[in-house]
Amino acid sequence: MLTRNINLKPFKIKFRKGSIRKNLNSLINDNNQIIKSLTKNYKNSFKKKDLRKYKKYSNFRIIGMGGSSLGTQAIYDFLKHKIKKKFYFLDNLQSYKKKKENVNYLNLVVSKSGNTLETILNVNIFVKNSQKNIFITENKESYLNNLAKKLKSEIIHHNNFIGGRYSVLSEVGMLPAELMGLDTSKFKQFNNIIKNKKYLNHLVSNVEAILHYIKLKKFNSIILNYDEKSRSFFNWYQQLVAESLGKHSKGILPIISNMPRDNHSVMQLYLDGFRNNFFTFFYVKESNSIKVNSNKILSSKNYLKNKNLDQIMLAKKNATENTFLKKNIPFRTFEIKKRDEKTLGELFTFFILETILIGRALKMNPFDQPAVELIKKETKKILD
């Protein structure tokens, strides 16, 4: 058990490296703004009472790229059953013609730098002057900061020291979560986690195992996701791992497989292809799962009668795990018992800490992304 709501079956390999434990202890006590944002002590740059004026809105648009929107979308999709408002995400450039809409959106425009090209263009195309906007951006001179002032929009300051992919538990994710009507205090589980020896032991052993697989030239971290509502969460994870660890001709390639659909496409490769992968199974127990209509089942498939989709999904996952064991393919499994803010906060925290610890063990800075800046410069050069 990782926590009360998360059962983690670790990789079937054990190491004891004191350096990872030391790095974790150092990280816990670090005066790092990213770590602070995981705690209950972190002070958001907005006040909850100031958001009350936006309660009348039913439709919200998040306009941002990468870490400016992926974490928020993960929260929305994972906890949609608790959210009465509708959230839409503009997180790419769209070439289709804009439809005429008679919807009164509240727009949340998010960009740490305030100069993200795709965000600027989406605001230009989709935001009407008559609409209400909140801009979340750094407190410095930038295009979006100037635009927000011109539109007389509210500006929330993005913490200068927290990069987008690490910002989900700061104002970037917590302000939208407040507007969703969620209990944002429950996302902040770091203070409890550092007292949970099992959680910390699992964290250390997982980092040690992944570092071992990297030494064996297993560079693909493949997520076998059995929960449709967690797809956005793993899009967030994909950016977190790829941008943090893909440097200096090193890295881990995060690949997301949506199960059991991918049993019918790439599973043959996973089972019998090249062996440079390690896997994470992810399953969420659904309490209100759709039942199979037993009256329509033919006798050749009697074993499906009186079953629900959750039982069948779990059986597919367990069967795949058993096959991986027989083929000696490395994997771990997360089984989620409850879908709520606390559980999601524990998951965000686990993967953030895991990624930082791997980066430090590989002697790289997990907080920058220098190569991406080259494309921004080249794009500007071409368009000038």
C-alpha positions in Angstrom: 0.0 0.0 0.0 1.3 3.5 -0.9 -1.6 5.3 0.9 -5.1 4.4 2.0 -6.4 5.0 -1.5 -3.5 3.9 -3.6 -2.1 0.3 -3.7 1.3 0.2 -5.4 2.8 -3.1 -6.4 6.4 -2.2 -7.0 8.9 -3.4 -9.6 10.1 -7.0 -8.8 13.6 -5.8 -8.2 15.1 -4.4 -5.0 18.2 -2.2 -4.5 19.5 -0.4 -1.5 21.3 2.8 -2.5 21.8 5.2 0.3 22.3 8.1 -2.1 18.6 8.1 -3.2 17.5 8.2 0.4 19.9 11.0 1.1 18.7 12.9 -2.0 15.1 12.5 -0.8 15.9 13.8 2.7 17.7 16.8 1.1 14.7 17.4 -1.2 12.2 17.3 1.6 14.2 20.0 3.5 15.0 22.0 0.4 13.9 25.6 0.2 12.7 25.0 -3.3 9.6 26.8 -4.5 8.4 23.7 -6.4 8.6 21.6 -3.2 6.9 24.4 -1.3 4.0 24.4 -3.8 3.3 20.8 -2.8 2.8 21.8 0.8 -0.1 23.3 2.8 2.2 26.2 3.7 2.4 27.5 0.1 0.7 30.8 -0.4 -1.1 31.2 -3.7 -1.0 34.6 -5.3 -4.8 34.7 -5.2 -7.4 34.8 -2.4 -10.3 32.4 -2.4 -12.7 35.2 -1.4 -11.8 37.2 -4.6 -13.0 34.3 -6.7 -16.6 34.4 -5.4 -17.5 37.0 -8.1 -16.9 34.3 -10.7 -19.3 31.8 -9.2 -22.1 32.9 -11.6 -20.1 31.5 -14.6 -20.9 28.0 -15.8 -18.5 27.8 -18.8 -14.8 28.3 -18.5 -12.0 28.2 -21.1 -8.4 27.4 -20.1 -6.1 28.9 -22.8 -2.5 27.7 -22.3 0.2 25.3 -23.6 1.9 22.4 -21.9 2.2 22.7 -18.1 -0.1 25.8 -18.2 -3.1 23.6 -19.0 -2.2 19.8 -18.8 -2.4 19.7 -14.9 -5.7 21.5 -14.9 -7.1 19.2 -17.5 -5.9 16.2 -15.5 -7.8 17.5 -12.4 -10.9 18.2 -14.5 -11.1 14.8 -16.2 -10.1 12.7 -13.1 -12.7 14.5 -10.9 -15.4 15.4 -13.4 -18.0 13.5 -11.4 -17.6 16.1 -8.6 -17.7 19.2 -11.0 -20.9 20.9 -12.1 -19.2 23.6 -14.3 -18.0 23.0 -17.8 -14.3 23.5 -18.7 -12.9 23.7 -22.2 -9.2 23.6 -23.1 -7.5 25.5 -25.9 -4.1 23.9 -25.8 -3.0 23.7 -29.4 -3.3 25.8 -32.6 -6.5 25.0 -34.5 -6.8 25.5 -38.2 -10.5 25.1 -38.5 -12.9 28.1 -38.8 -14.1 29.5 -35.6 -17.8 28.7 -34.9 -20.2 31.4 -33.8 -21.1 30.8 -30.2 -23.5 32.4 -27.8 -21.7 31.2 -24.7 -20.6 33.5 -21.9 -17.1 32.1 -21.1 -14.8 33.1 -18.4 -11.3 32.8 -20.0 -8.3 31.7 -17.9 -5.2 32.6 -19.9 -2.1 30.9 -18.5 1.5 31.5 -19.6 4.5 31.7 -17.2 6.5 33.8 -19.6 3.6 35.8 -21.0 5.0 35.3 -24.5 3.9 31.8 -25.5 3.1 32.1 -29.2 0.3 29.6 -29.4 -1.4 31.1 -26.3 -1.2 34.6 -27.8 -2.7 33.4 -31.1 -5.6 31.5 -29.4 -6.4 34.6 -27.3 -6.3 36.7 -30.4 -8.7 34.4 -32.3 -11.1 33.2 -29.6 -11.4 35.8 -26.9 -14.0 38.5 -27.3 -13.5 42.0 -25.8 -16.8 41.6 -24.0 -15.7 38.5 -22.2 -14.3 38.3 -18.7 -10.7 37.1 -18.4 -8.2 36.1 -15.8 -4.5 36.1 -16.8 -2.0 34.0 -14.9 1.5 35.1 -15.8 4.8 36.3 -14.3 4.9 39.8 -12.8 7.1 41.2 -15.5 7.0 42.9 -18.9 5.4 40.6 -21.5 2.9 40.5 -24.3 0.1 38.9 -22.3 0.7 41.1 -19.3 0.3 44.1 -21.5 -2.7 42.7 -23.2 -4.3 41.9 -19.8 -3.9 45.5 -18.8 -5.3 46.7 -22.1 -8.4 44.5 -21.6 -8.6 45.5 -17.9 -8.5 41.9 -17.0 -7.6 40.5 -13.6 -3.9 39.4 -13.4 -2.7 36.6 -11.1 1.0 36.4 -10.7 2.6 33.1 -11.7 5.4 32.1 -9.3 8.7 32.9 -11.2 10.5 29.9 -9.7 8.0 27.2 -10.7 8.1 25.9 -14.2 4.9 25.0 -16.0 5.2 21.2 -15.7 5.6 21.5 -11.9 3.0 24.1 -11.4 -0.2 22.1 -11.0 -0.4 22.5 -7.2 0.4 26.2 -7.4 -2.0 28.9 -8.6 -1.8 27.5 -12.1 -3.8 24.4 -11.1 -5.4 25.5 -7.8 -7.2 28.6 -9.1 -9.1 26.6 -11.7 -9.7 23.8 -9.2 -11.3 26.4 -6.9 -13.6 27.5 -9.8 -14.5 23.9 -10.3 -15.8 23.8 -6.7 -13.1 21.4 -5.5 -11.5 21.3 -2.1 -8.0 22.5 -3.0 -6.6 22.0 0.5 -7.0 18.2 0.0 -4.6 18.2 -3.0 -1.8 19.3 -0.6 -0.6 15.9 0.8 3.1 16.6 1.0 3.0 17.3 4.8 1.3 13.9 5.4 3.5 12.1 2.9 6.8 12.9 4.6 5.5 11.2 7.7 4.4 8.1 5.8 7.4 5.7 5.8 5.7 3.2 3.4 5.1 6.0 0.9 8.8 7.2 1.1 10.2 3.7 1.0 8.1 2.9 -2.2 9.3 6.2 -3.7 12.9 5.4 -3.1 12.7 1.8 -4.3 10.9 2.9 -7.5 13.6 5.5 -8.3 16.3 2.9 -7.6 14.6 0.4 -9.9 14.1 2.9 -12.8 17.8 3.9 -12.5 18.7 0.3 -12.8 16.6 -0.1 -15.9 18.2 2.9 -17.4 21.6 1.3 -16.9 20.3 -1.8 -18.7 19.3 0.6 -21.6 15.6 0.4 -20.9 14.7 3.9 -21.8 10.9 3.6 -22.6 8.5 4.2 -19.7 5.3 2.8 -21.0 2.0 3.5 -19.1 -0.7 0.9 -19.5 -3.7 3.0 -18.5 -6.9 1.2 -17.8 -8.8 4.4 -16.8 -10.3 6.6 -19.4 -10.6 9.5 -17.0 -6.8 9.4 -16.3 -5.7 10.0 -19.9 -5.1 13.7 -19.2 -3.2 12.9 -16.1 -0.7 10.8 -18.1 -0.5 13.6 -20.7 0.7 15.7 -17.8 3.1 12.9 -16.7 4.5 12.7 -20.2 5.5 16.3 -20.3 6.9 16.1 -16.7 9.2 13.2 -17.5 10.2 14.1 -21.1 11.1 17.8 -20.4 12.7 17.1 -17.0 14.9 14.1 -18.0 15.5 14.5 -21.7 18.9 16.2 -21.7 22.6 15.6 -22.5 21.8 12.6 -24.8 20.0 10.9 -21.8 16.4 10.5 -20.9 13.3 8.4 -20.5 10.7 8.3 -23.3 7.2 8.3 -21.7 4.7 6.4 -23.9 1.0 6.2 -23.0 -1.1 3.2 -24.0 -4.8 3.3 -23.5 -6.0 -0.1 -22.4 -7.5 -2.6 -23.2 -7.7 -1.0 -26.7 -3.9 -1.2 -27.2 -4.1 -5.0 -26.7 -5.3 -5.0 -30.3 -2.5 -2.8 -31.7 0.9 -2.5 -29.9 0.7 -5.3 -27.3 2.4 -7.8 -29.6 5.4 -5.5 -29.8 5.4 -5.0 -26.0 5.4 -8.7 -25.4 7.7 -10.0 -28.2 9.5 -7.0 -29.5 12.7 -5.2 -28.3 13.3 -5.3 -24.6 14.1 -1.6 -23.8 10.9 -0.9 -21.9 9.6 -0.9 -18.4 5.9 -0.6 -17.7 3.4 1.0 -15.3 -0.1 -0.5 -15.0 -2.7 2.0 -13.8 -6.2 1.0 -12.8 -9.0 2.9 -11.0 -11.8 0.9 -9.3 -15.2 2.2 -10.5 -18.1 1.8 -8.0 -20.9 2.4 -10.5 -19.7 0.4 -13.5 -22.0 -0.5 -16.4 -23.4 -4.1 -16.2 -23.4 -6.5 -19.1 -26.8 -7.3 -20.4 -26.8 -11.1 -19.6 -29.9 -11.7 -21.7 -28.1 -10.8 -24.8 -25.0 -13.0 -24.2 -24.8 -16.2 -26.2 -23.9 -19.4 -24.5 -20.4 -19.5 -25.9 -19.5 -16.5 -23.7 -21.4 -17.4 -20.5 -18.5 -16.3 -18.4 -19.5 -12.7 -19.2 -22.9 -13.0 -17.6 -23.6 -11.1 -14.4 -20.3 -9.1 -14.8 -19.8 -5.4 -15.1 -17.2 -3.5 -17.2 -15.0 -2.8 -14.1 -14.7 -6.6 -13.4 -13.8 -7.3 -17.0 -11.3 -4.4 -17.1 -9.7 -5.7 -13.9 -9.5 -9.2 -15.4 -7.9 -7.9 -18.5 -5.3 -6.0 -16.4 -4.6 -9.1 -14.2 -4.2 -11.3 -17.3 -1.7 -8.9 -18.8 0.2 -8.7 -15.6 0.4 -12.5 -15.4 1.7 -12.6 -19.0 4.3 -10.0 -18.2 5.5 -12.1 -15.3 5.8 -15.2 -17.4 7.9 -13.2 -20.0 10.0 -11.5 -17.3 9.0 -8.0 -18.4 9.5 -5.4 -15.7 6.4 -3.6 -14.4 4.8 -1.9 -11.4 1.1 -1.4 -10.8 -1.0 1.5 -9.3 -4.5 0.4 -8.2 -6.6 3.4 -7.2 -9.4 2.7 -4.7 -11.0 6.2 -4.5 -11.3 9.0 -7.0 -10.9 12.3 -5.0 -8.7 15.3 -4.5 -6.6 13.6 -1.8 -5.8 10.7 -4.1 -4.9 12.9 -7.1 -2.7 15.1 -4.9 -0.8 12.0 -3.7 -0.3 10.9 -7.3 0.9 14.4 -8.5 3.3 14.5 -5.5 4.6 11.0 -6.1 5.5 11.5 -9.8 7.0 15.0 -9.2 9.3 13.7 -6.5 10.2 10.6 -8.5 11.1 12.7 -11.5 13.3 15.2 -9.5 15.1 12.3 -7.8 15.8 10.5 -11.1 17.1 13.8 -12.5 19.4 14.5 -9.6 20.7 10.9 -9.7 21.5 11.3 -13.4 23.3 14.6 -12.6 21.1 16.8 -14.6 18.9 19.8 -13.9 15.3 18.5 -13.9 13.9 22.1 -13.9 15.0 23.5 -17.2 14.3 22.7 -20.9 17.0 24.5 -22.9 16.6 22.7 -26.2 12.9 23.8 -26.6 14.0 27.4 -26.6 15.8 26.8 -29.9 12.5 26.1 -31.7 11.0 29.3 -30.3 13.9 31.3 -31.7 13.8 29.6 -35.1 10.1 30.1 -35.4 10.5 33.9 -34.7 13.4 34.0 -37.2 11.2 32.4 -40.0 8.2 34.6 -39.3 10.2 37.9 -39.1 
